[in-house]
Amino acid sequence: GQSDRSFAMGIHSLFSLLLLVVLLSGCAINPVTGKSELALYSMPENEEIALGKKAFPEALQRMQGEYNDPGLKKYVTAIGMRLAKVSHRPDLPYVFKVVNDSSPNAFAMPGGNIAITRGLLVALENEAQLAAVLGHELGHVTAKHSVQNLQRGVLLNIGLQVLSISSSGTSYSALARQAGQVAGALLESSYSREEEREADRLGIDYMVKAQYSPRGAVELQEFLARKSGEGEPQWVQGLFRTHPFSRERMRDNQDYIDSNYSWALNNETHDSGEGDFKRAMAPLLKTGEAYGDYDKAREKEQAKDLAGAIGLYEQAVRKAPQQALLQSALGMAYLKNNSPEQAKKSLSRAVQLDGEYYESHFGLGYLCLRENNPALAKEHLQKSMKLMPTLGSAFFLAESYELTGEPAKAHALYGQVAEADPRGNLGRSAATRYRALEGAGRR
C-alpha cells in the first residue's frame, strides 16, 4: 500500500544520497598519519592556504586587532617557526600573531595561521610553556583539524566560494559577508576530545624535536587544571570553550611524556628559555594595569554606564598612552556619549599609533561625515571596510560616495546594506536611498 511505497521511496532516496556522498568523497591523505581518510571534500593545500589568508585577518579584527609590539611579534614568530620547521608540514607559509584580547585563548586557522591572545601570554611563565601552546596549535594545523571542522559543519561550501572574493574590495555583498561567517565559525568551533589529544601529542613531539623541555607542556597542563578548577569566566568563555580541558587529558599527556620523552625532562639541551621570555614580555607586562582598567571599562559600557566607562578608559590611557586600542576604545565611548571633539582627538591618536584596526577608522569616518568632509570620511571608511566589513561602515561609505559624486557606487552599496539588514534602521534607510538613486545604478 501507500506506506510500503513511501518506505521504498525513502530507501531509494537514502541510497541515492549515500551514492552521491561516495561519488563526491575523496580519500584525503592525513599529513600527520600518512593514512587515507574518507573526506567529503579533499581540500588541496593551495585552497587551504588561500582560505586561511581570507579568514585570519578578519578573525584578528574581531578580537581587537594585533597587539602592536614589534619585539614581541618577532620573538613569538621565532618560537613558532622553530617548532614549525620540525613539524609534519614545514613548508606552509606560517604566520604567528599576538592578538590584543584580554580573554586567555589561542587559535589556529587553515594554512598555518596561528594566534595567541595577550590574555593567555601574560599568564605564562617561560618560553617552554609558550612553545607548548604554539606546538598544540601547530598540531591542529598539521592534522588539518580546522578544515575538518568546516567539513563537519555546513560552511565548507561557503568557504570555497569565499576564495573568489577580491581582497581589495569594499563590498558588503552576500559573499563578502560570508567571509566573515567563515572567520567567525573557525573562531567559534571547538575541537573534539580526540583532536585535542592528537594536537597535545603532536605539540609535545614538536617541542622535543625543537629542543624544548616537555616539562613546559606538563607545567601548562597543571596551570590549566588550576584555572579549570577556579572557573573564572574569562577562562571558561575563552580557552576552555574551544579547547575542552579535562584531568584525563592531563594524565594522558603525562603518560605520553613518561613513555616517550622522560630522558628530555632534565636534559640540559632541552631548555625552558626563561631569560629570553622575560625580556620579550617586559613591555607587555607594563601595560597590565592599564588593560585591567580597560576590561572594567568594557564591563561598565556593556552595563550602559557610559560615564563610568569613560572614566576608566581615561585612567587606562593615562597609564599606557601608547596603546592604540585604549585610545580607540576611549574615542568610541566619547562618540557614543555625543562628545565629538574628544572622540576625534582619541581616535586620531589611535590611528596615528596603529592604523590597522577597523573600529578607529570607522569612528573617524563617521565623524568626518558629520563635519561635512565626505572625501576624508571615504578614506577612513574604505580602510575600515577593507580591514573588516561591517553594516555601519558600509552604510556610511555609501553616504560618502553619494556626497563625493559617485552615485553608482553609492547605489550598489546601499542595495547591499538593504539586503543584509532588511528590518533594521540602517537597512530601511539604505533601501530608501537605494530607490532614490535608482537611475544612478544603471549609469
Summary of the structure (lengths in Angstrom):
residues: 443
radius of gyration: 24.6
end to end distance: 61.9
largest distance: 80.8
contacts: 1519
relative contact order: 0.08
helix: 69%
strand: 6%
